[in-house]
């Protein structure tokens, strides 16, 4: 692993350790966000509402299966990307595409069951986002990808290369749930100033 990759992994691990004691989501916290689609509900809460270049974002999230069938999620897969046009960081949990064609670690959620997870990722911010007040991150939107029909993968081990048939079934069974975006502050390490959007608070969370 490259030194930069090792450093990023260490930062993420430290962040996850810092909030590992959280065992629930505060439904009244302004950093909470929610999404529901086809009887699957996701509640998520940002660990903090400030984004800093090179620092990981931490999310505590809960999945509730209100459907009549089991679902599954790749709980250890998380990524954060930035769109300068919308000034939004998308925090993606789960796998839309199995990395390297291999089966990720998945957790099954039975009908009527709730499960709580914690994830962290470092967003790749552009130079424009980190050096100017014109296009800093203003929002974080959580997206969770789930498997609606995990039965086909019941006998597939984590890190096993998927056959072409199973790879196609992954796409067929995959569904992404988008949660409403949460306003965040942006703090540049160079200046230490908070930019536009620092005082925003979302409603209806």
Number of C-alpha atoms within 10 A of each C-alpha: 7 7 8 9 10 11 13 17 17 13 18 20 15 14 20 21 11 12 15 13 9 13 11 13 17 13 14 9 11 17 24 25 25 21 17 15 13 11 12 18 18 23 21 27 25 24 19 12 20 17 23 19 19 16 17 24 25 22 24 22 23 18 22 20 22 19 16 10 13 18 23 24 23 21 21 16 20 17 18 21 16 20 16 17 8 12 16 21 25 19 24 23 26 24 27 19 15 18 12 10 15 17 23 23 17 22 15 19 18 17 16 14 13 14 14 17 16 22 25 28 26 22 20 17 19 14 11 12 20 20 15 11 16 13 20 29 29 24 24 26 18 27 23 23 21 27 25 19 17 20 13 11 17 9 7 15 14 13 14 11 17 20 12 10 8 16 16 11 17 24 14 12 17 20 18 16 20 20 21 19 21 25 23 25 21 25 20 18 12 9 8 10 13 17 18 16 15 16 10 13 12 15 11 9 16
